[in-house]
């Protein structure tokens, strides 16, 4: 005879094990192994309990059905609880007096607080009172004002729907270390549209200003000083390919940035981005926004003799890869259509995304992508044309603090595959749109290909 308490206990243990894995961290690529292990172990223990309690092998199928129901039930329960935040867990923000330190990672600002390769999970932890308050204020703001959509630790739910088409979408992760020794992590999809972007931009900007003054932020400069990095500079001057600082000035530059940040001068409009690229690698280890009051840093940047243009290096490297690819094409059995598309896609210095209908922007650590109507690939063999040069002069560096949502712009440039723009984002302002459209038409007629697109660009 199988007593009801026995079933309650065994099923409760199975559901608790599954719920602990999925409910605390969310089922994702990082804990798939733990989830499968939990399934196997609970199954073995459950069927062993059934056998020792008198269940016959010929009736084991009943146990299997009961076990499967327990697993499905626990997953469904966790999904409902997490999706609707029934217990308010995802909306919980720890009080500042209970926080020992907190780390934050935001793709909106290209992980400038965490994407330096040191520390656990590459997140710089802030432990001073001002930084903790700034982060918790930001955390409370996004969840209480409809910007942040929670999915728990390790999972992001994109809560935007067909009614919210024109949006900028980024992610933010917060990891709290509490004074009782426990940890709490929250990850959110942050969705901003044009009519509520000003409030969000101000809150993000205020937090940046506070964090950049903290001692924890200075660890970024100390780390770069100890390692071999190239310092890449992009300014709002029409030179989209950026410049590389002379290596002998790296120490001076890092000291200047450190002084400006510590003195609270990193405020005002955005005038430059600085990327730290580990020598021998193509992508940034981390980036810093430089604003108009960073007087020490700008004194170095404004002297063009202190740096060299990246255009020739980027162009020549891509052209060499294209020549090798074309040589392969000549001896390949694949058709010309395959190679025509691949060449346009893979050997573009950058792409121009035409936002001719309501579109969505997605921020990643390597740049932005968009769901847009048209993509023009600017090929590496034609980026010296007069039309391309004039188009580049019409561009402006995007500043989330002053320029509204990026999705609202008509023409956006992206270099996610080549990292031509570093962490800078460039767009064509409305006053230059008519001339830019004429130039784009010339560019297409001269050399490039245009592809309709309704997927990420």
C-alpha angles and dihedrals in degrees: 000000000000109000121217093236090057092054092046092051097046095043090045091054092049093048093045092054093049093042092050091057098042101029099051100040106013122242106281143136092281096060103031090109091052091049094050091045089051091052093050096045095045090047092053093046093044095050090044089054090050092052095047090048091057105268111153121227092239090060095043090106087073089057090049091054091048092049094048090049090051092052094046091045093051092048091049092047092050091047093053094043093049098040093052096030089228095180096037093245095137091048094050116114115187116237112256094241089060095052122095095182140336134206125202133195121187127178087200090074095032094255093289088158096051116011095094108107101246136084129040111316088354091276119137108223121220117207104169120105096241094052094045090051092048092051095045090047089053091045092052092045097056096046097042096046101047099257101108123060111196130218101163130246112341099002132084124200116203099216096180116113141184092291092060102053103144102062142135109226124198137153133235130190125195124192118191125196107200127208092247088064096256127122132222124192128188129182124193140184105226114208120190129179129191097262094056102030097099095063093046094046091052092051093048091046093049091051091049091053093052095045095047089060094053127103090237091061090056089066087078092064093042090053094049091049091057095050136054109262136157114224112223120197128199120183138181092257106103093261095117097175092064131215136266118230116235106262093232088064096052094097093048091048094050091049091050093050091046091052093047093049095046091048091053095245098129094102140102125053122346113261104163146002124220122204127193108216116187108235112265096020128097101219136067123264089201142332140220129205112227115207131198099267096056091108099170094049095044091051087065096041095049092061102081090193086073093067144032131227118260096205099093094045094048093044096047094048092052093045091052091053090048092052090052090048092050090051088054090048092056091059098037130105093219119104127257092249091063092051095042091058094042092050093051092047101041104036102046114122086212140334132241113222115205110209095199095150134031103300144180128231123208121198120214131172090256098048140291133305128194143201096228143150103247139017124198115196113214101212121220091235094059106037090105093064118120091240092055093046092052092046091054090053089058093058127103129202110249119238115190089205098058108017105060121227119347092220089066092064119100099217126026129179121219131188100172094138098046101028088223093150097041108208093334121108120209130197139168112252117227094252089062097041099099094051091043091054090053091050093048089054089053091047092053092048092048104047122325140086129233122209127192109232139183095173135072112310 
